[in-house]
Amino acid sequence: MSLISMEFLMFVTVAVIGYYLIPRKYQWLWLLVFSYIYYASSGIRILSFLVFTTFTTYGAAMLMERISGENIEKKEAKRKKKKILVLCLFLNFGMLAVLKYTNFVIENVNALFHTGISFQKLLLPLGISFYTFQSMGYILDVYWGKCKAEKSLLRFALFVSFFPQLLQGPIGRYNRLAEQLYKEHSFDLQKTQYALQLILWGFFKKLVLADRAAAVVNQVFQNYTQYSGITNIVAVLMYSIQLYMDFSGGMDVVIGVAELFGIELDQNFKRPYFAISITDFWHRWHITLGTWMKDYVFYPVSLSGWMGRFGKWTKKIFGKKTGRVLPICVANIIVFLVVGIWHGAAWKYIVYGLYNGMIIAVSTLLAPVYKMGFEKMHIDPKSKAWHVIRIIRTFILVNISWYFDMAVSLSAAFAMMKSTVTGFSMATLTDGTLLALGLDGLDYMILAAGCLVVFIISFFQERGIKIREGLGRKPLVIRWAVYGMLVFGIPMFGYVMTTTGGFIYAQF
């Protein structure tokens, strides 16, 4: 059930109306039922994977809780809980790995050893990466004592399956989400208005801008041998628009729908194209994935025994300063390797992750050199001019990474990069090539105007201005004029794709 379908809007309407009509103590059960209905609408078979993750994680947490209450030595209790943790992680990440990466492994084994192993027809449930990461974050928190195990199986099932966030995040944390899911909520007209504003804004970004930009992206990236130079650059910029509007629009819809039930999900997208570095970019892009990686991969790796030994060795070889930074760089590269693998079963995603990890690692190592350079060249790193330069530099680096993210393969990404440089010609701007990529002049004008509106609103938000609250204080005539423009403007200017037009991050 696509988030942009009329079927989904009707589903949400029924769910919200019933949610506030039934006795409040049953509201969380109502959400659980509708969450399972929503997921089952994609196919009853895929529901079994969600149930498997729910039962194994719930059971593991309860066993840990029982061990904590036993009268045994702490060391023995920790050893037992660790065995349960490892088993739970193995079962769930193992299931994810088998479903998502089996054919990738077979493809590479066949290529390396010239074997003829046939590919497997495996079902990849929608949103499995998101609910698996959310559940495994919970079990790790229980193991570390950051939260208590949820004793109710049904309540825990709701935490895993809450339908607005099920397909594309954000990845929730139990200690922030659970209480909201289970408590009683009263209808709030103002919050409902804010939620609907956000949903409409998300639809605008997705249907008017993202899907329109996708026409050029699909044409060029799927037929990359036919294009070069400025055409490739335009396609990458269009992908930059598509992905930004698709992901942020999807998050607006998801967070807005959750707000209709009185539930505030974690922020997952914070104007990443205003980032001043790749590190800052990942603090703003898919925020909950970044914090998940930081808490459950970066810190465990950084604090592990082997990393400590590596740190001591690097200090002896390279000195204290460099030796202290190198383990952090290695940990960052490992994190982004995992991020790349998370994005998909293809070498292009692995290189995409390593590209980001290497830039962050090199930037960390060269930080003292940058500081020295600023002092010698008398550059104020806090000046507005340098701030703008850093934003532009980061935007360029991010767009280079999109070659790996969107290209049909790793070899195609490198081929496109090469042809971008070797086939560069300014004549492309005037010879009609850009008007033969699926969009006409009006489409480009709509894209430009829409992106300008998004930029202006994002600029104000970056300065701390709360747009929804500000709009809510405007006179009734102004508010409804804005609502009317969105309600009628979306179907009027929305771009109808020949493909499904689903949200990009739902595939992960």
NORSUL-V893346 format. One record per run of one state. SS is the DSSP state (A for helix, B for strand, O for the rest). FROM is the first residue (numbers start at 1). LEN is the number of residues. Records with the same first field share a line. If there is no record, write none. Layout:
SS=FROM-LEN, FROM-LEN
//
This chain:
O=1-5, 22-2, 41-3, 70-4, 114-14, 145-8, 162-1, 166-8, 183-6, 223-1, 227-2, 261-8, 270-2, 275-3, 286-1, 303-2, 319-1, 344-3, 366-1, 378-6, 407-3, 423-3, 430-3, 437-4, 463-4, 473-3, 494-10, 508-1
A=6-16, 24-17, 44-26, 74-40, 128-17, 153-9, 163-3, 174-9, 189-34, 224-3, 229-32, 272-3, 278-7, 287-16, 305-14, 320-24, 347-19, 367-11, 384-23, 410-13, 426-4, 433-4, 441-22, 467-6, 476-18, 504-4
B=269-1, 285-1
//
